[in-house]
Amino acid sequence: MNNNQVALFASGDLRQSANEVCWPAQAHMEDQLAAALQSFGWKLERAHPYDPKRKHGFLASQREGMDAFAEIDPQRPVIVAEAVWQYSHHVLAGLVSHRGPILTVANWSGQWPGLVGMLNLNGSLAKAGVPYSTLWSVDFTDQYFLERLETWLNTGRCGHDDSHVTTWTGNSVTTELEAVATAIADDLRTNKAIMGIFDEGCMGMYNAIIPDELLMPMGVFKERLSQSALYYASKEVSDSDAAATFQWLVDKGLTFHFGSDEATELTKAQVLDQCRMYHAAVRIGDAYGCDAIGIQYQQGLKDLWPASDLVEGMLNNSDRPPVVNDEGHVIRDGHPFIHFNEVDECAGLDALLINRVHRELGQPVETTLHDLRWGEVESSAGYDRFVWVFEISGAAPPEHHDGGWAGSDSLRQPPMYFPLGGGTLRGVAKPGEIIWSRIFVEGGHLNMDIGRGQAVTLPEEETQRRLKATTEQWPIMHAVLTGVTQDQMMARHRANHIQVAYGKSAAEADKALIARASLAEKLGIAVHICGITEQQLA
């Protein structure tokens, strides 16, 4: 490697408010990382300076990242270190053309969160075909981290155990499930499906964009829509429609935590605007014949309207407020209008396939993505187990929550992300059997990782501790993954997001997994079973 010096890059948010608030955590992590490298005789040097005027040292745009990479030797070893959510495209351009070893690193903390940011960058590098290594640590002094860091410093690569991953063969597919998968695949290719995209590419998530040519052969096409059209249509929704939807939510038992300060608290006016957006999104999606829609909801829209999270949670639930079309008919009454958060197209395609399979098998059709946020060992059940925090950034379908609508509540989105507020749709996920999955692009084609697990119940005080250690306004799932360790999951997962759906029982969840894997394979997706084998499913 190069003169025992490593160039450090820190990709940040586009929002000044987030970068400024989150900087102390990043600075603390960088100090710990520098000490770890120093113990091996290496020096960590920032490739871009701290800016005293902005009060942070993050790369806050793609241009800043390009300029920083242009100043270093393209053969130099590089670490991209993240203690925060970051926009991957700020550094992706530099990493794509970089020829030296690349290591992505995150602190094992749920606070802002760096783990989520790093996983998004890893997924983006995998899609772009850029070789990289990856590591994570609580304090950068543990043996697992230090051994692999030393290997990377000496060789430019470090690896992890991936023995939990096997290639799908289809040997476990019964005649019944084969017929289900074949019928759905044939229907998609014949009648086709539309994913409505309300502005592509949320928060620099290059990994979340599927090239059209990979979707078209399976009969799935994009309808590119605009958030500006959604904003206009929301303003056209009547006061009576908004009020009726709000009352529907109240009657269902949803609790709103209202205040009076628009700048920092949730207000009824914000929620009524969200109800308007809900009507507008359903009507636009219906008018264009969309099978699923994704709202970017971050840059642009956040400066015009309250956050879309409450809208998204309603859309993904079967039991949701009625919306009528111009002919006076209720649109998809009793069914979700599938929504993929942060317009993550990989999650959108997955949700579309889940909906078709689960509907055919009589399994719960509600699905959502979560951030793979963080996790710790938990011992309250009498034995040690690693329990993940899955936490979507604002809303999950109430059918996933313990207590449904009445077990859910709505709090204001954090002001540093959403200046105009808007309510979340929060709850604690009910216990049950889950199928988790992720569709991703690698090697120029679509892949799917899929596995099993359980949403588990933790003591109330532990749930509250985990919420306060992450983002307490957001819905949470306590998840235990079958046959996949913490380190295996971090090393393998190609995205910040993970898709989850429930099965009515362990046996029925296994059947749903088999049918989904078979369908994905028929559609040309390379399927990888994680944590279990087909023999265990059969």
C-alpha positions in Angstrom: 0.0 0.0 0.0 1.0 3.6 -0.2 3.5 5.1 2.4 1.3 3.9 5.4 -1.2 6.7 4.8 -4.9 6.3 4.2 -7.2 9.0 2.8 -10.4 9.5 4.7 -13.6 10.6 3.1 -16.9 11.3 5.0 -20.0 11.6 2.8 -22.8 13.5 4.5 -26.3 14.6 4.0 -27.4 17.3 1.6 -29.2 19.1 4.4 -27.0 21.5 6.4 -29.2 21.0 9.5 -28.5 17.3 9.5 -24.8 17.6 8.9 -24.3 20.2 11.6 -26.3 18.2 14.2 -24.6 14.9 13.4 -21.0 16.1 13.1 -19.9 15.4 16.7 -20.7 11.7 16.3 -18.7 11.6 13.1 -15.7 13.4 14.7 -15.7 11.0 17.6 -15.7 8.0 15.3 -12.9 9.4 13.2 -10.7 9.8 16.3 -11.3 6.2 17.2 -10.6 5.0 13.7 -7.4 7.0 13.5 -6.2 5.4 16.8 -6.9 2.0 15.4 -4.8 2.7 12.3 -2.1 4.2 14.4 -1.8 1.0 16.4 -0.6 -0.7 13.1 1.7 2.2 12.2 -0.6 3.8 9.7 -1.9 7.4 9.5 -5.4 8.4 8.7 -5.5 11.7 6.8 -8.8 13.6 5.9 -9.0 14.2 2.2 -11.2 17.2 2.7 -11.2 19.7 5.6 -13.5 20.5 8.4 -15.4 23.7 7.5 -15.8 26.1 10.5 -18.5 28.1 8.8 -20.7 25.1 8.1 -19.7 23.5 11.4 -19.0 20.1 9.9 -16.5 18.2 7.8 -18.8 16.3 5.5 -18.9 16.2 1.7 -22.3 17.8 1.2 -22.7 17.5 -2.6 -21.6 15.4 -5.5 -19.4 18.2 -6.8 -17.5 18.4 -3.4 -16.9 14.7 -3.6 -15.6 14.9 -7.1 -13.2 17.8 -6.3 -11.9 16.0 -3.2 -11.1 12.8 -5.1 -9.4 14.8 -7.9 -6.8 15.9 -5.3 -5.6 12.5 -4.2 -3.4 9.8 -5.8 -5.9 7.5 -7.6 -3.8 4.5 -6.2 -4.0 5.6 -2.6 -5.9 3.5 -0.1 -9.2 5.1 0.8 -11.5 4.7 3.8 -15.1 6.1 3.6 -16.1 6.3 7.2 -19.8 6.9 8.2 -21.4 7.7 11.6 -24.4 9.3 9.8 -26.9 8.8 7.0 -25.1 9.9 3.9 -25.9 10.5 0.2 -23.9 7.8 -1.7 -23.6 9.8 -4.9 -21.4 12.4 -3.0 -18.5 9.9 -3.2 -19.7 7.4 -5.8 -18.2 9.3 -8.7 -14.8 9.3 -7.1 -14.9 5.7 -6.0 -16.0 4.5 -9.4 -12.7 5.8 -11.0 -10.5 5.1 -8.0 -7.9 2.4 -8.5 -6.6 2.0 -4.9 -8.1 -0.2 -2.2 -11.4 0.9 -0.8 -12.8 0.2 2.7 -16.2 1.4 3.9 -16.5 1.7 7.7 -19.3 2.5 10.1 -19.7 2.8 13.9 -22.0 0.2 15.4 -24.6 2.7 16.7 -28.2 3.4 16.0 -27.9 7.1 16.6 -28.0 8.8 13.2 -27.2 6.2 11.6 -23.9 5.3 10.0 -24.7 1.7 9.6 -27.6 2.5 7.3 -25.5 5.0 5.3 -22.7 2.5 4.9 -25.0 -0.3 3.7 -26.4 2.0 1.1 -23.0 2.9 -0.1 -22.0 -0.8 -0.2 -25.1 -1.6 -2.3 -24.3 1.3 -4.7 -20.7 0.1 -5.1 -21.9 -3.5 -5.7 -24.3 -2.2 -8.4 -21.5 -0.1 -10.0 -19.1 -3.0 -10.0 -16.6 -1.3 -7.8 -14.5 -3.7 -5.6 -14.6 -2.8 -1.9 -14.1 -4.2 1.6 -16.3 -3.3 4.6 -16.0 -3.2 8.4 -18.0 -2.0 11.4 -17.3 -1.7 15.2 -18.7 -0.3 18.4 -15.4 1.4 19.5 -12.8 0.1 16.9 -10.9 -1.9 19.5 -12.5 -5.4 19.1 -10.7 -8.3 17.7 -13.1 -8.9 14.8 -12.5 -5.4 13.5 -8.8 -5.1 14.2 -7.9 -8.4 12.6 -9.7 -7.5 9.4 -8.4 -3.9 9.4 -4.8 -5.3 9.6 -5.5 -7.7 6.7 -6.9 -4.8 4.6 -3.9 -2.6 5.4 -1.5 -5.4 4.4 -3.4 -6.7 1.3 -6.0 -4.2 0.2 -8.9 -6.7 0.9 -10.6 -8.2 3.9 -13.4 -10.7 3.9 -16.2 -12.2 6.0 -18.0 -15.5 6.4 -20.7 -16.0 3.8 -21.5 -19.6 4.4 -25.1 -18.7 5.2 -25.8 -18.0 1.5 -26.8 -20.7 -0.9 -28.0 -20.6 -4.5 -31.6 -21.4 -5.1 -32.1 -24.7 -7.0 -35.9 -25.1 -6.9 -35.7 -28.6 -5.4 -38.2 -27.6 -2.6 -41.0 -26.4 -5.0 -44.1 -28.5 -4.8 -46.5 -28.9 -7.8 -48.9 -26.5 -6.1 -46.4 -23.8 -5.5 -44.9 -24.3 -9.0 -48.3 -23.6 -10.4 -48.7 -20.5 -8.3 -45.4 -19.1 -9.4 -45.9 -19.9 -13.1 -49.4 -18.4 -13.2 -48.2 -15.1 -11.7 -45.1 -14.9 -13.9 -47.3 -15.6 -17.0 -49.8 -12.9 -15.9 -47.1 -10.3 -15.4 -45.6 -11.0 -18.8 -49.0 -10.9 -20.5 -50.8 -8.1 -18.7 -47.8 -6.3 -17.4 -47.5 -4.1 -14.3 -46.6 -0.4 -13.7 -44.5 1.1 -11.0 -45.3 4.8 -10.5 -42.1 6.7 -9.7 -42.7 10.1 -8.1 -39.2 11.4 -8.9 -36.4 8.9 -9.2 -33.3 8.6 -7.1 -34.1 9.6 -3.5 -31.2 10.8 -1.3 -28.5 9.6 -3.7 -29.6 6.0 -3.5 -28.1 4.8 -6.7 -28.5 1.2 -5.6 -32.3 1.7 -5.4 -32.7 2.4 -9.1 -33.4 -0.5 -11.4 -32.5 0.0 -15.1 -35.6 -0.3 -17.2 -34.1 -3.0 -19.4 -33.9 -5.3 -16.4 -37.6 -4.8 -15.6 -39.1 -5.0 -19.0 -38.5 -8.7 -19.7 -40.5 -9.6 -16.6 -43.4 -7.4 -17.7 -42.8 -4.5 -15.3 -42.5 -0.9 -16.5 -42.1 2.5 -14.9 -44.5 5.4 -15.1 -42.3 8.4 -14.3 -44.4 10.8 -12.3 -43.6 14.1 -10.7 -43.7 15.3 -7.1 -44.7 18.7 -8.3 -47.9 17.1 -9.8 -48.5 15.3 -6.5 -48.1 18.7 -4.7 -50.6 20.4 -7.1 -53.1 17.5 -6.8 -52.8 17.6 -3.0 -53.8 21.2 -3.0 -56.9 20.4 -5.1 -58.2 17.9 -2.6 -61.3 19.3 -0.8 -61.4 20.2 2.9 -64.2 17.7 3.4 -62.2 14.8 1.9 -59.3 15.7 4.1 -61.5 16.0 7.2 -63.3 12.7 6.5 -60.0 10.9 6.3 -58.7 12.4 9.5 -61.9 11.4 11.3 -61.6 7.9 9.9 -58.1 7.6 11.5 -59.4 9.0 14.8 -62.3 6.6 14.8 -59.9 3.7 14.2 -58.0 4.7 17.4 -54.8 6.2 15.9 -53.3 8.6 18.5 -52.0 11.9 17.3 -49.5 13.8 19.6 -50.5 17.3 18.7 -48.9 20.6 19.8 -49.2 24.2 18.8 -45.7 25.1 17.5 -45.6 24.3 13.8 -41.8 24.5 13.7 -41.3 21.7 16.3 -44.6 20.0 17.0 -47.2 18.1 15.1 -50.4 20.1 14.3 -53.8 19.1 13.0 -53.2 21.4 10.0 -50.1 19.3 9.0 -52.1 16.0 9.3 -54.9 17.4 7.2 -52.4 18.2 4.5 -51.1 14.7 4.7 -54.7 13.4 4.3 -54.9 15.6 1.1 -51.7 14.0 -0.2 -53.1 10.5 0.5 -56.2 11.2 -1.7 -54.0 12.8 -4.4 -51.5 9.8 -4.4 -54.3 7.2 -4.7 -56.1 9.1 -7.5 -52.9 9.7 -9.5 -51.8 6.1 -9.1 -55.2 4.9 -10.2 -55.4 7.3 -13.1 -52.1 6.0 -14.5 -53.0 2.3 -13.8 -50.1 1.9 -11.4 -49.8 -1.4 -9.5 -47.5 0.3 -7.0 -46.2 3.8 -6.4 -43.1 5.3 -4.7 -42.8 8.9 -3.4 -39.3 10.3 -3.0 -40.6 12.8 -0.4 -37.2 14.2 0.6 -35.6 17.0 -1.4 -38.0 19.4 -3.0 -41.2 18.1 -1.6 -40.1 18.6 2.0 -39.9 22.4 1.3 -43.5 22.5 0.0 -45.6 20.1 2.1 -45.6 18.0 5.3 -43.8 14.7 5.1 -45.6 11.8 3.2 -45.0 9.2 5.9 -48.5 9.0 7.3 -49.7 8.7 3.7 -47.3 5.8 3.0 -48.4 3.8 6.0 -52.1 4.2 5.0 -51.4 3.2 1.4 -49.7 -0.1 2.5 -52.6 -1.2 4.7 -55.7 -3.2 3.5 -57.8 -1.5 6.0 -57.4 2.2 5.0 -59.5 5.3 4.4 -61.7 5.2 1.3 -60.7 7.3 -1.8 -63.1 7.7 -4.7 -62.4 8.2 -8.3 -64.2 10.6 -10.7 -66.9 8.0 -11.2 -67.5 7.8 -7.5 -66.1 4.3 -7.0 -63.8 3.5 -4.1 -60.3 2.8 -5.4 -59.1 -0.7 -4.5 -61.4 -1.0 -1.6 -60.0 -3.5 1.0 -56.6 -3.7 -0.6 -53.3 -1.9 -0.1 -52.2 0.5 -2.8 -48.6 -0.7 -2.7 -46.1 2.1 -1.8 -42.3 1.8 -1.7 -40.7 4.2 0.7 -38.1 6.6 -0.6 -39.0 5.4 -4.1 -36.7 2.4 -3.6 -37.5 0.6 -6.8 -35.9 -2.7 -5.6 -38.3 -2.6 -2.7 -41.1 -1.7 -5.0 -40.6 -4.7 -7.3 -40.3 -7.0 -4.2 -43.5 -5.6 -2.7 -45.3 -6.1 -6.0 -44.2 -9.8 -6.1 -45.0 -10.3 -2.4 -48.5 -8.9 -2.9 -49.2 -11.3 -5.8 -47.9 -14.4 -4.1 -49.4 -13.7 -0.6 -52.8 -12.9 -2.1 -52.8 -16.2 -4.0 -51.7 -18.1 -0.9 -54.1 -16.4 1.5 -51.2 -14.9 3.5 -51.0 -11.3 4.9 -50.5 -8.9 1.9 -49.2 -6.0 3.9 -45.5 -5.5 3.4 -43.0 -2.7 4.1 -39.3 -2.0 3.9 -37.3 -1.0 7.0 -33.9 0.4 7.5 -31.5 -2.3 8.7 -30.8 0.1 11.5 -28.8 -1.5 14.3 -29.0 -4.3 16.9 -27.7 -5.8 20.1 -27.8 -9.0 22.1 -30.9 -9.2 24.3 -31.3 -11.6 27.2 -34.8 -11.0 28.7 -36.2 -14.3 27.2 -33.8 -16.3 29.4 -31.2 -16.8 26.6 -28.9 -14.5 24.7 -30.0 -13.7 21.2 -29.1 -10.9 18.8 -32.2 -8.8 18.1 -32.1 -6.4 15.2 -33.7 -3.0 15.2 -35.6 -2.7 11.9 -36.9 0.9 11.7 -38.5 2.6 8.7 -38.0 6.3 8.4 -41.6 7.3 9.3 -44.4 4.8 8.6 -45.3 1.1 8.5 -48.7 -0.4 7.8 -50.7 -0.6 11.0 -51.5 -4.3 10.2 -47.8 -4.9 11.2 -48.2 -3.2 14.5 -49.2 -4.8 17.8 -52.8 -3.5 18.2 -53.2 -2.4 14.6 -54.6 1.1 14.2 -55.4 1.4 17.9 -51.8 0.3 18.7 -50.3 3.0 16.5 -49.6 6.7 17.0 -48.3 9.7 15.1 -45.6 12.1 16.1 -44.0 15.0 14.2 -41.1 14.1 11.9 -37.8 15.6 13.3 -37.4 19.2 12.2 -33.8 18.8 11.0 -35.2 16.5 8.3 -38.6 18.0 7.7 -39.1 21.7 8.3 -42.8 21.6 7.5 -43.5 18.7 9.8 -46.0 16.0 9.2 -46.9 12.9 11.3 -45.3 9.5 11.3 -47.3 6.2 11.6 -45.5 4.6 14.5 -46.0 1.3 16.2 -44.1 -1.7 17.6 -44.3 -4.7 15.2 -46.4 -7.6 16.5 -44.7 -10.9 17.2 -44.9 -13.4 14.4 -43.1 -15.3 11.6 -41.6 -13.1 8.9 -40.0 -13.5 5.5 -37.2 -11.0 4.9 -35.8 -10.2 1.5 -33.9 -7.8 -0.7 -33.8 -7.4 -4.4 -30.6 -5.7 -5.7 -28.6 -5.1 -8.8 -25.2 -6.7 -9.1 -23.2 -8.0 -12.0 -25.6 -6.2 -14.4 -28.6 -8.3 -13.4 -31.2 -8.6 -10.6 -30.6 -10.7 -7.5 -32.7 -11.6 -4.5 -31.5 -12.5 -1.0 -34.3 -14.1 1.0 -34.6 -15.7 4.4 -36.7 -16.3 7.4 -37.0 -14.9 10.9 -39.3 -13.7 13.6 -40.6 -10.4 14.9 -40.3 -10.8 18.7 -41.6 -9.0 21.7 -39.2 -7.3 24.1 -39.9 -5.8 27.5 -41.4 -2.3 27.3 -38.4 -0.7 28.9 -36.1 -2.3 26.3 -38.3 -1.2 23.5 -38.2 2.4 24.8 -34.4 2.2 25.2 -34.0 1.1 21.6 -36.4 3.8 20.3 -34.5 6.5 22.2 -31.2 5.1 20.9 -32.4 5.5 17.3 -35.3 7.7 16.2 -38.2 7.4 18.6 -40.7 8.9 16.2 -40.4 6.0 13.8 -42.0 2.5 13.8 -39.8 -0.4 15.0 -39.6 -4.1 14.5 -37.6 -6.3 16.9 -36.3 -9.0 14.5 -34.4 -12.2 15.0 -33.1 -13.7 11.7 -32.9 -17.4 11.2 -29.4 -18.8 10.7 -27.8 -15.4 9.9 -25.3 -13.8 12.4 -24.9 -10.0 12.9 -21.6 -10.0 11.0 -22.8 -12.2 8.1 -25.8 -9.9 7.6 -23.7 -6.7 7.6 -21.1 -8.2 5.2 -23.6 -9.6 2.7 -26.5 -7.1 2.6 -26.5 -4.9 -0.5 -28.8 -2.2 0.7 -29.8 0.1 3.6 -33.3 -1.3 3.3 -34.7 -4.8 4.1 -38.2 -6.0 3.0 -40.5 -7.8 5.5 -43.8 -9.6 5.3 -45.6 -11.8 7.7 -46.8 -15.4 7.4 -49.7 -16.8 9.4 -47.5 -19.6 10.7 -44.0 -20.9 10.3 -45.1 -23.5 7.8 -47.1 -21.0 5.8 -44.2 -18.5 5.9 -41.9 -21.3 4.5 -44.4 -21.9 1.7 -44.6 -18.2 0.8 -40.8 -18.0 0.7 -40.6 -21.0 -1.7 -43.3 -19.6 -3.9 -41.6 -16.1 -4.0 -38.2 -17.6 -4.8 -39.7 -19.7 -7.6 -41.5 -16.7 -9.0 -38.3 -14.6 -8.9 -36.4 -17.3 -10.7 -39.0 -17.6 -13.4 -38.7 -13.8 -13.9 -35.0 -14.0 -14.4 -33.9 -12.9 -10.9 -30.9 -14.8 -9.4 -32.2 -16.1 -6.0 -30.0 -16.6 -2.9 -31.3 -18.4 0.2 -29.8 -17.0 3.4 -29.6 -18.7 6.8 -31.6 -21.8 5.8 -31.5 -24.4 3.2 -34.1 -25.7 0.7 -34.0 -29.0 2.5 -35.1 -27.3 5.7 -38.0 -25.6 3.8 -39.2 -28.8 2.0 
